Amino acid sequence: MGRPRTNDETVKERLVQCATELLATRPLESVTVRAVATAAGTSTAAVYSLLDGKDGLIGAVRDRAVAGLFQALTAVPTSVDPLADIYALAAAYRRWGREHSHLYSVLFGGVQSFKPSNAVGSSDPVRPLVTAIDRAVTESVLDGETTSIAVSLWVTLHGLVTLELAGALDAPTAEAAFRSTIHATLRGWTTPAVFRSLRLE
């Protein structure tokens, strides 16, 4: 009988998970192949054979974060109300961040920067949000340039999620802040006619 294979998908999954946790709390340069292998209870050889070294490992972590957030946002159904859709996407973004705090920190936390890998392709993690904003602009619900609106909303959303993950906001405060701030940001970009109708509600 041949020797059992120890460097398999289970080990690969453990390596990516450990790298995710380390990258969420440490500078990129301190997350070495040895540190990740030790945390995963395996050898450095496993990192090279399964992930082609440190660069491949970091790429796998980032790709997982991108794919996860993209999947969460694309799962949000589209309705006849563009503003409701954007709010639902913002809520899905927040929910994913709360449920995957380590991946969120790696992707958006500013601890280290990543270059998108070719494997990610067109699956920009916030593309569904940009698409919904573009639709709202086209339908004269929002007034402005799509990218500017998207950046404005993302800055607001990212700030809220980051504060929540850091424990700066308790649950009731975070929930109230999310509702009021996202609604206020969207109202600020609405066309005059839509703004007046929202004010009358």
QUIWOWO-V273306 format. One record per residue. N is the residue number from 1. RES is the residue in one letter. SS is DSSP state (H for helix, E for strand, L for the rest). OMEGA is omega in degrees with one decimal (none if undefined). D_LAST is the distance of its C-alpha to the last C-alpha in Angstrom with 2 decimals. Layout:
N:RES:SS:OMEGA:D_LAST
N:RES:SS:OMEGA:D_LAST
//
This chain:
1:M:L:177.5:74.25
2:G:L:178.8:72.17
3:R:L:179.2:70.40
4:P:L:-179.4:66.88
5:R:L:-177.9:64.11
6:T:L:179.7:62.32
7:N:L:-176.4:60.05
8:D:L:-177.9:57.71
9:E:H:178.1:53.98
10:T:H:177.6:53.63
11:V:H:179.0:55.09
12:K:H:179.0:52.95
13:E:H:179.8:49.78
14:R:H:178.2:51.00
15:L:H:180.0:51.75
16:V:H:179.2:48.31
17:Q:H:179.4:46.68
18:C:H:177.6:48.91
19:A:H:178.5:48.40
20:T:H:-178.7:44.62
21:E:H:179.4:44.92
22:L:H:-178.6:47.41
23:L:H:179.9:45.50
24:A:H:-174.1:42.38
25:T:H:-176.3:44.37
26:R:L:173.9:47.26
27:P:L:-177.1:48.02
28:L:H:-174.5:48.90
29:E:H:-179.1:52.54
30:S:H:179.7:53.14
31:V:L:-176.7:52.07
32:T:L:176.2:55.45
33:V:H:-179.6:56.73
34:R:H:-179.0:58.88
35:A:H:179.7:56.06
36:V:H:179.9:53.93
37:A:H:179.1:56.95
38:T:H:179.6:57.92
39:A:H:-178.5:54.46
40:A:H:179.3:54.53
41:G:L:-179.9:58.05
42:T:L:-176.9:59.62
43:S:L:176.4:61.71
44:T:H:179.4:60.89
45:A:H:-180.0:62.55
46:A:H:179.7:59.71
47:V:H:-178.4:57.21
48:Y:H:-177.2:59.38
49:S:H:-176.4:60.25
50:L:H:-172.1:56.76
51:L:H:178.6:54.55
52:D:L:174.9:56.97
53:G:L:-173.7:56.73
54:K:H:-178.3:54.16
55:D:H:178.3:52.39
56:G:H:178.6:51.95
57:L:H:179.3:50.73
58:I:H:177.7:48.08
59:G:H:179.7:47.05
60:A:H:178.6:46.73
61:V:H:-178.8:44.43
62:R:H:179.4:42.17
63:D:H:178.0:42.19
64:R:H:179.1:41.19
65:A:H:179.4:38.22
66:V:H:-177.5:37.13
67:A:H:-179.2:37.64
68:G:H:179.7:35.85
69:L:H:178.2:32.65
70:F:H:179.8:32.79
71:Q:H:-179.7:33.28
72:A:H:-178.2:30.37
73:L:H:179.9:27.94
74:T:H:178.3:29.43
75:A:L:-179.8:29.00
76:V:L:-177.7:25.19
77:P:L:178.3:24.35
78:T:L:178.7:22.58
79:S:L:178.1:19.69
80:V:L:-176.2:18.15
81:D:L:-178.4:15.21
82:P:H:-179.4:16.82
83:L:H:177.8:14.29
84:A:H:179.3:14.51
85:D:H:179.5:18.23
86:I:H:178.4:18.60
87:Y:H:179.6:16.95
88:A:H:177.2:19.29
89:L:H:176.9:22.17
90:A:H:178.6:21.54
91:A:H:178.7:21.60
92:A:H:176.9:24.81
93:Y:H:179.5:26.32
94:R:H:-179.1:25.80
95:R:H:179.0:27.18
96:W:H:178.9:30.20
97:G:H:179.8:30.89
98:R:H:-177.2:30.93
99:E:H:-178.7:33.13
100:H:L:-172.1:35.46
101:S:H:179.9:35.69
102:H:H:178.4:39.18
103:L:H:179.3:38.36
104:Y:H:179.9:35.23
105:S:H:178.1:37.43
106:V:H:-174.8:39.96
107:L:H:-171.8:37.54
108:F:H:-170.8:35.22
109:G:L:178.7:36.73
110:G:L:178.9:38.89
111:V:L:175.9:42.02
112:Q:L:-179.0:43.70
113:S:L:-179.7:43.01
114:F:L:170.5:43.65
115:K:L:-179.2:44.41
116:P:L:177.9:42.85
117:S:L:179.3:45.59
118:N:L:-177.2:46.41
119:A:L:-177.4:45.64
120:V:L:177.9:41.91
121:G:L:-175.4:41.81
122:S:L:-176.8:38.44
123:S:L:174.3:36.64
124:D:L:-173.1:34.81
125:P:L:179.8:32.84
126:V:L:179.1:29.59
127:R:H:178.7:30.17
128:P:H:178.3:27.57
129:L:H:178.1:24.89
130:V:H:178.9:26.29
131:T:H:179.3:26.41
132:A:H:178.0:22.72
133:I:H:178.1:21.91
134:D:H:176.9:24.39
135:R:H:-179.8:22.76
136:A:H:176.9:19.35
137:V:H:-179.6:21.35
138:T:H:-179.2:23.26
139:E:L:177.6:20.26
140:S:L:174.0:18.91
141:V:L:175.1:15.84
142:L:E:-176.4:17.51
143:D:L:179.9:19.83
144:G:L:178.6:23.04
145:E:L:-172.3:26.11
146:T:H:-177.8:25.66
147:T:H:179.6:28.10
148:S:H:178.4:26.62
149:I:H:-179.5:23.14
150:A:H:179.1:24.86
151:V:H:179.2:26.97
152:S:H:-179.0:24.11
153:L:H:-178.9:22.24
154:W:H:177.7:25.59
155:V:H:178.8:26.69
156:T:H:-177.1:23.63
157:L:H:-179.8:23.99
158:H:H:177.9:27.74
159:G:H:179.6:27.63
160:L:H:-177.8:25.49
161:V:H:-179.7:27.74
162:T:H:177.8:30.88
163:L:H:179.6:30.10
164:E:H:179.8:29.29
165:L:H:179.6:32.52
166:A:L:-179.7:34.47
167:G:L:-179.1:33.46
168:A:L:-179.5:31.88
169:L:L:174.2:28.70
170:D:L:-171.9:28.94
171:A:H:-179.7:26.97
172:P:H:179.8:24.14
173:T:H:179.9:23.78
174:A:H:-178.9:23.92
175:E:H:179.7:21.23
176:A:H:-179.4:18.79
177:A:H:179.2:19.87
178:F:H:-178.1:19.43
179:R:H:-173.5:15.80
180:S:H:-175.4:14.78
181:T:H:178.9:17.28
182:I:H:177.2:16.73
183:H:H:-179.4:12.97
184:A:H:179.0:13.96
185:T:H:179.2:16.79
186:L:H:178.8:14.95
187:R:H:-178.6:12.44
188:G:H:-179.6:15.70
189:W:H:-177.9:17.15
190:T:E:174.1:14.56
191:T:L:-178.2:15.71
192:P:H:-178.3:14.60
193:A:H:179.7:12.98
194:V:H:179.7:10.93
195:F:H:179.9:10.17
196:R:H:-179.9:8.96
197:S:H:177.8:6.60
198:L:H:179.9:5.29
199:R:H:-178.1:5.55
200:L:H:-176.9:3.83
201:E:L:none:0.00
//
